Amino acid sequence: MDKTQVQARIDEGLSEVPVALRDALRTRLVTPYVEERACHDQKWERVWIVAVLREENICFGYAESGYEDTGRCWGLLFLDGLSIGDYGAWYDDLPALVDDCGYF
């Protein structure tokens, strides 16, 4: 997966986010970049960082296979962490992440 494909997934997800939330999220989007994050099973997962909320120390990530291969591809992560986080912070789609995260 490359940056262009990730951007296409972001654009697809944004089209399903309510307009008021979409506008707020757009101000936090970044050019997608890859980080290696640790999973619970001691493996490393490639996560694309797609949005940053620096004042909250969080970011939105996209992992192609999802959280530990669950298919839940969109995650809420600590910005300064090296972990992929917890299962409960990963979602099936971008609209669900935006809706449930509590930051918009």
C-alpha positions in Angstrom: 0.0 0.0 0.0 1.3 3.4 -0.8 0.4 7.0 0.1 -1.9 7.4 -2.9 -4.0 4.4 -1.9 -4.2 5.5 1.7 -5.3 8.9 0.6 -8.1 7.3 -1.5 -9.3 5.4 1.6 -9.3 8.7 3.5 -11.3 10.4 0.8 -13.8 7.5 0.7 -14.3 7.6 4.4 -14.6 11.4 4.5 -17.5 11.2 2.1 -19.5 9.3 4.8 -18.6 11.6 7.7 -21.3 14.3 8.5 -20.4 17.6 7.0 -19.8 19.4 10.4 -17.4 16.7 11.5 -15.8 16.4 8.1 -14.8 20.1 8.1 -13.3 19.8 11.6 -11.4 16.6 10.6 -10.0 18.2 7.5 -8.2 20.7 9.5 -6.3 17.9 11.3 -5.5 15.8 8.2 -1.8 15.3 7.3 -0.1 13.9 4.3 -0.1 10.2 5.3 3.1 8.9 6.6 4.1 5.4 7.9 5.2 4.5 11.4 6.1 1.1 12.8 4.0 0.4 15.9 4.3 -2.5 18.4 1.4 -5.0 18.7 0.5 -7.0 21.8 2.0 -10.2 20.3 5.5 -8.5 20.0 5.2 -8.1 16.3 5.4 -4.7 14.5 2.6 -3.3 12.4 2.9 -0.6 9.7 0.4 2.2 10.5 -0.3 5.1 8.3 -0.8 8.3 10.3 -3.5 10.3 8.6 -4.7 12.9 11.1 -3.0 14.6 14.1 -4.6 16.3 17.1 -1.4 17.5 18.7 -3.0 19.3 21.6 -4.7 16.0 22.6 -1.6 13.9 21.9 -3.5 11.6 19.6 -3.5 10.7 16.0 -5.7 8.7 13.6 -4.0 5.7 12.0 -4.8 3.4 9.2 -3.5 -0.2 9.0 -4.2 -2.2 5.9 -4.9 -5.5 7.6 -6.4 -3.8 10.7 -5.6 -4.1 14.3 -3.7 -7.3 14.7 -5.3 -8.6 11.4 -8.9 -8.1 12.6 -9.9 -5.9 9.7 -10.6 -3.0 12.0 -8.4 -0.7 9.9 -8.9 2.8 11.5 -7.3 3.5 14.9 -7.0 6.1 17.6 -3.4 6.2 18.8 -1.2 8.2 21.1 0.9 10.5 19.0 4.0 10.0 21.1 3.6 6.3 21.6 5.1 3.3 19.9 2.2 1.0 20.4 -0.7 0.1 18.1 -3.0 0.7 21.1 -6.0 -1.3 22.3 -8.6 -3.2 20.3 -11.3 -0.9 21.5 -9.7 2.1 19.9 -9.9 0.5 16.4 -12.8 0.8 14.0 -14.2 -0.7 10.8 -14.3 2.7 9.1 -13.3 6.3 9.4 -16.8 7.6 10.1 -17.1 5.3 13.2 -13.7 6.4 14.5 -14.6 10.1 14.1 -18.0 9.6 15.7 -16.8 7.6 18.7 -13.5 9.3 19.5 -15.1 12.3 21.3 -12.8 14.9 19.8 -15.2 16.4 17.3 
